Amino acid sequence: HEGVRTRRWKLIKFEELGDVEMYDLEADPDEMTSIAEDPNYSDVRARLESLLVQLRADYDVPADS
C-alpha cells in the first residue's frame, strides 16, 4: 500500500485490493470511518491523489512498487 498524509487528511491506497481509505484526522483522529467514497470529500480526495502522484514522481518511485 501507499499513502499520503497532511496535518488534517490521510489517504491510503491498497493497489492489490483496489481499495482506498481516507480520513479527516481532525474530525476522526482514531481513523474509524473512511470517507474515501463520500462525495462531499471528492475534491479533497482528488487533491491528495494528485499529491501522491507528485510525490511518486519527485522520489522516482515506480508505479508498481
C-alpha positions as CSV (number, residue, x, y, z in Angstrom):
1,H,0.0,0.0,0.0
2,E,0.9,3.6,-0.3
3,G,-0.4,6.8,1.1
4,V,0.0,10.5,1.8
5,R,-0.7,12.5,4.9
6,T,-1.2,16.1,5.7
7,R,-1.9,17.7,9.0
8,R,-5.6,17.1,8.5
9,W,-6.0,14.4,5.9
10,K,-4.7,10.9,5.4
11,L,-5.2,8.9,2.2
12,I,-4.1,5.2,1.8
13,K,-4.3,3.3,-1.4
14,F,-4.3,-0.5,-1.4
15,E,-3.4,-1.2,-5.0
16,E,-3.5,-5.0,-4.6
17,L,-7.1,-4.8,-3.2
18,G,-8.3,-1.9,-5.3
19,D,-9.3,-0.2,-2.1
20,V,-8.8,3.4,-0.9
21,E,-9.2,4.8,2.6
22,M,-9.3,8.4,3.6
23,Y,-9.6,10.1,6.9
24,D,-10.2,13.5,8.3
25,L,-7.7,13.4,11.1
26,E,-9.3,16.5,12.7
27,A,-12.8,15.0,12.9
28,D,-11.7,11.3,13.2
29,P,-8.2,11.2,14.8
30,D,-8.6,7.4,15.5
31,E,-9.3,6.7,11.8
32,M,-12.5,4.8,12.5
33,T,-14.6,5.9,9.5
34,S,-13.2,6.1,6.0
35,I,-14.6,9.0,3.9
36,A,-12.9,8.0,0.7
37,E,-16.2,7.3,-1.1
38,D,-18.1,10.2,0.4
39,P,-18.9,12.6,-2.5
40,N,-18.7,15.6,-0.1
41,Y,-14.9,15.0,0.1
42,S,-14.2,14.2,-3.6
43,D,-12.3,17.4,-4.1
44,V,-10.0,16.6,-1.1
45,R,-9.5,13.0,-2.3
46,A,-8.6,14.3,-5.8
47,R,-6.0,16.7,-4.3
48,L,-4.5,14.0,-2.1
49,E,-4.3,11.6,-5.0
50,S,-2.6,14.3,-7.1
51,L,-0.1,14.9,-4.2
52,L,0.6,11.2,-4.1
53,V,1.3,11.1,-7.8
54,Q,3.6,14.2,-7.5
55,L,5.5,12.7,-4.5
56,R,6.0,9.5,-6.5
57,A,7.5,11.4,-9.4
58,D,9.6,13.6,-7.1
59,Y,11.1,10.5,-5.4
60,D,11.2,8.4,-8.6
61,V,9.0,5.6,-7.2
62,P,7.8,3.1,-9.8
63,A,4.0,2.8,-10.1
64,D,4.0,-0.9,-9.2
65,S,6.1,-0.7,-6.0
